[in-house]
């Protein structure tokens, strides 16, 4: 080895001096190995904490036993369904003086409605007067509803009395002058072997002989309406009450949330909102087809509530929740996923779930054949919220609500 080679050898093999400042020796694969160990440890700890929680959730009993239903692709919000802001032109009436005025009727220019505290009230000009109280106090809480009563559908009979559907108490005929209430049908009685649990809406023939009304469910009460929607239970019914014989009979069974009802002009059939299915059914109540049913309109852009006649010969349909397309409809998404619905109601209350439903108000006017004539919208429900009914009178739409503390009035000449 020459001198040059010797110097190079000594430099390459110089002894390493380790000091406090020297970097720690690195070994190939150390960083990757440590990362894997950390991730495995984290997943193990997470699993150890998650499995007991999942076990608890699985042991929890869901309050609903939902069916899988098929709604189909929602219609595009175009053409007659094109979003607009026409409902925002409505004026709020009696704000914070009326809570939950679900349905509206009029005798002349005097309006009548029912409220969340179990009262039937008369509205004259700027004044509100109590006509009748159907239940008994206390009122105001969810637990009080069954005894306090909850007037929903209201109609004027041919003799000037008010026919009222109370969700918990049944059918009443109320004298608007004296306030005397005749209890026609009690929810305590069995009809077709089942109790009436959720009496909802009604209509009366021109001669006052027959009253047709809906019982939304034999399983769920009004205060649990969101459970009924999510469960999609097919136990809604349409019933007939004879004011002469005072007998009640079942016309149709197996509806999913039977809701608003209206007699067709010939009074041979009624239209019934099947809320959960986003459609309106026609049920024949007289003639050779009595007891038969067909679909009046299917695949609506929202979930229908009450139905009322329009002055043009069609029907006003109120909707407090829509099926946006384009967009995301939670109820459509969940319709064929019962296990997710069960999980949601294991973890969340109905009040919390309701917060995930967009507050979008929509009123449709349908022609006699079921096609759309026009639509009025209030995206986000900024003025008219939680609409349950559109009642036309004197060139205006009076908009009821199942939970808002006011009525709304829309001038049809302005929209």
Number of C-alpha atoms within 10 A of each C-alpha: 7 6 8 8 9 10 11 10 12 10 9 8 8 8 8 6 6 9 7 6 6 8 8 8 5 8 7 7 8 9 11 10 10 11 11 11 12 12 11 12 12 12 13 12 11 11 13 11 11 13 11 11 12 12 10 10 14 12 10 13 12 17 12 19 16 22 17 15 18 11 18 12 11 20 16 15 15 10 10 15 20 12 16 13 17 18 26 19 18 23 17 17 16 16 12 10 11 21 20 24 29 29 29 23 22 18 15 8 12 11 17 25 28 32 24 24 24 25 22 26 21 22 17 12 9 7 8 15 12 15 22 20 20 27 20 15 14 13 18 13 10 11 11 15 24 20 16 24 24 31 33 30 31 28 23 22 20 13 10 13 17 24 24 31 29 27 27 26 25 26 28 21 21 23 17 20 11 9 18 15 20 13 14 17 18 16 19 13 12 11 14 12 7 12 16 28 22 30 33 30 32 28 26 22 17 14 9 15 15 17 19 23 31 31 28 32 28 17 17 21 21 22 17 13 16 16 22 25 19 21 24 24 25 20 19 27 25 26 19 21 20 15 13 9 8 12 12 19 13 16 19 20 17 13 25 24 30 33 30 29 27 24 25 19 14 8 14 15 21 22 23 31 28 24 24 26 25 24 20 28 19 20 24 22 22 13 9 9 12 13 15 14 17 11 13 17 18 16 16 21 22 27 24 31 29 28 28 21 20 19 12 11 13 20 25 25 28 29 28 25 23 24 24 19 14 11 10 13 17 14 18 20 10 16 23 16 14 19 14 13 21 18 17 15 19 17 13 11 11 15 9 11 13 12 9 9 14 18 20 22 27 32 25 25 25 22 16 17 9 15 14 18 16 15 21 22 21 23 21 12 20 13 17 30 28 23 32 30 29 32 24 23 16 10 11 17 19 23 30 29 26 20 17 21 20 21 28 25 21 22 16 14 7 9 12
